Amino acid sequence: MNISSAVFKCSSQKVSQIPGDGLPEFAFIGRSNVGKSSLINMLTGRPALAKVSGTPGKTRLVNHFLVNGQWYLVDLPGYGYARVSKDQREGFSKLITGYICKSPDLYFLFVLVDSRLEPQKIDMQFITFLGENGIPFGIVFTKTDKLTPGKLTSNVEAYKKKLLESWEELPPVFLTSSEKKQGREEILDFIGMCLAE
């Protein structure tokens, strides 16, 4: 899929504010500091579309970007670490779960995990939540350029093995590097395939 346009549509602090105009939504989520904004900018080819910050937890709203006038790329707040109050963290949680469970147009959720780390408890809990709620999702391994090919393979296999402890089949898996633009074609082709269904 070629991206000819990607424009900011709106930010929402509650589910009732999201567009809800029938266009399919492909959302991206992960722990704070997993490289989500960099990935979104790499996918769209717009270096400043999503704000990249050195401070984890900067995305605090549900941000909709209209792509090719046909679908929304949705940037969700990160879960886990963020230098915010407990009330704000609970607000993120309510906003995230509310959007994921109630958005009528959410087609697919990309869950970003850092390829350098072993499976994190918070990621596994979140993935379990998606399974319990029947949310279609895939796993995006970020920052793959920071590892040797052998270490990357063993880390990804460890993740798959952990998932298979509670899942009968694995979700789609994507390997990405925002710096090297790795995985861009695979993710965009996957979205294109979904849109063609």
C-alpha positions in Angstrom: 0.0 0.0 0.0 1.2 3.5 -0.9 0.4 6.3 1.5 -0.5 9.5 -0.4 -1.9 11.4 2.5 -1.9 11.2 6.3 -3.5 14.0 8.2 -4.4 14.6 11.9 -8.1 14.4 12.4 -8.8 14.7 16.1 -7.8 14.0 19.7 -10.3 12.4 22.0 -10.3 12.2 25.8 -13.4 10.0 25.9 -14.9 7.3 23.6 -17.9 9.5 22.8 -15.6 12.0 21.0 -14.0 9.6 18.5 -15.1 10.1 14.9 -17.4 7.0 14.6 -17.9 7.8 10.9 -17.7 4.2 9.7 -14.1 4.3 8.4 -12.0 1.3 9.6 -9.6 2.0 12.4 -6.2 0.4 12.9 -4.8 1.3 16.3 -1.3 1.2 17.8 -0.6 0.7 21.5 2.3 -0.4 23.7 4.1 0.3 26.9 5.4 3.9 27.2 8.8 4.3 25.5 8.4 1.3 23.1 8.9 3.5 20.0 5.2 4.0 19.0 5.4 7.5 17.7 8.6 6.7 15.7 6.9 3.7 14.2 3.8 5.7 13.2 5.9 8.4 11.6 7.9 5.7 9.7 4.7 3.9 8.5 3.1 7.1 7.2 6.3 8.6 5.8 5.6 11.8 7.8 8.4 12.5 10.3 6.5 14.8 12.5 3.0 13.3 12.3 3.1 11.7 15.8 5.0 13.6 18.4 8.2 11.8 19.4 9.2 12.5 23.0 12.2 11.6 25.2 9.7 11.5 28.1 7.6 8.3 28.2 3.9 8.7 28.5 3.4 11.8 26.4 0.4 10.5 24.4 -2.5 11.1 26.7 -5.4 11.1 24.3 -6.8 8.9 21.5 -5.3 10.5 18.3 -6.9 9.8 15.0 -5.0 10.3 11.7 -6.9 9.9 8.4 -4.8 8.0 5.9 -5.5 8.2 2.1 -9.0 9.4 3.0 -9.9 5.8 3.6 -9.0 4.6 7.1 -7.8 5.8 10.4 -4.5 5.2 12.0 -5.2 5.5 15.8 -2.4 6.4 18.2 -3.4 5.2 21.7 -1.9 6.3 25.0 0.9 4.0 26.3 0.2 1.7 29.2 2.6 1.1 32.1 5.3 3.6 33.1 4.5 7.3 32.8 5.4 10.1 35.1 1.8 11.0 35.9 -0.5 10.8 38.9 -2.3 7.6 39.8 -5.6 9.2 38.8 -4.3 10.1 35.4 -3.0 6.5 35.0 -6.4 5.2 35.8 -7.8 7.7 33.3 -5.5 6.3 30.6 -6.6 2.8 31.5 -10.3 3.7 31.3 -9.8 5.5 28.0 -7.8 2.7 26.5 -10.1 -0.1 27.5 -13.2 2.0 26.6 -11.8 2.7 23.2 -10.7 -0.9 22.5 -14.0 -2.4 23.7 -16.5 0.2 22.5 -15.1 1.7 19.3 -17.5 0.4 16.6 -14.9 0.9 13.8 -11.8 -0.7 15.4 -10.7 -3.2 12.9 -7.3 -4.3 14.2 -5.0 -3.5 17.1 -1.2 -3.5 16.7 0.5 -4.2 20.1 4.0 -3.0 20.2 6.7 -4.7 22.3 10.4 -4.0 22.6 12.3 -6.8 20.9 15.2 -6.3 23.3 13.2 -7.4 26.3 11.9 -10.8 27.5 8.1 -11.0 27.7 6.9 -8.4 30.1 4.2 -9.1 32.6 2.2 -6.0 31.7 2.3 -6.9 28.0 1.1 -10.4 28.7 -1.7 -9.1 30.9 -2.8 -6.7 28.2 -2.7 -9.5 25.5 -4.8 -11.7 27.8 -7.3 -8.9 28.1 -7.5 -8.6 24.3 -8.2 -12.3 24.1 -10.9 -12.3 26.7 -12.6 -9.5 24.9 -12.2 -11.0 21.4 -10.2 -8.1 20.0 -8.3 -8.9 16.8 -4.6 -8.0 17.3 -1.1 -8.6 16.1 2.3 -8.1 17.8 4.8 -5.6 16.5 8.4 -6.1 17.7 10.1 -2.7 17.7 13.8 -1.6 17.7 15.0 -4.8 16.0 18.0 -2.9 14.7 19.4 -2.9 18.2 19.9 -6.7 18.3 22.0 -9.2 16.4 19.9 -11.4 14.0 20.5 -14.4 16.3 19.4 -12.6 19.5 16.4 -11.2 17.7 15.3 -14.6 16.6 15.7 -16.1 20.1 13.8 -13.2 21.7 10.9 -13.5 19.3 10.8 -17.3 19.7 10.8 -16.9 23.5 7.8 -14.6 23.1 5.9 -17.0 20.9 6.6 -19.8 23.3 5.3 -17.8 26.2 2.1 -16.9 24.2 1.5 -20.6 23.3 1.3 -21.4 27.0 -2.2 -19.8 26.9 -3.0 -19.4 23.2 -3.9 -22.1 20.7 -2.6 -20.1 17.8 -0.3 -17.1 17.5 -1.5 -13.7 16.3 0.3 -12.1 13.3 3.8 -11.0 14.1 5.7 -8.1 12.6 9.4 -7.2 13.0 10.1 -3.5 12.8 12.9 -0.9 13.0 11.8 2.7 12.6 15.5 3.7 11.9 15.9 1.1 9.2 12.3 1.4 7.9 12.0 -2.4 8.5 8.5 -3.9 8.6 6.8 -0.9 6.9 5.8 -2.8 3.8 4.6 -5.8 5.8 2.3 -3.8 8.1 0.9 -1.6 5.3 0.3 -4.6 3.1 -1.5 -6.3 6.0 -3.7 -3.2 6.4 -4.3 -3.1 2.7 -5.3 -6.8 2.7 -7.8 -6.1 5.6 -9.3 -3.2 3.7 -9.7 -5.3 0.6 -11.7 -8.0 2.5 
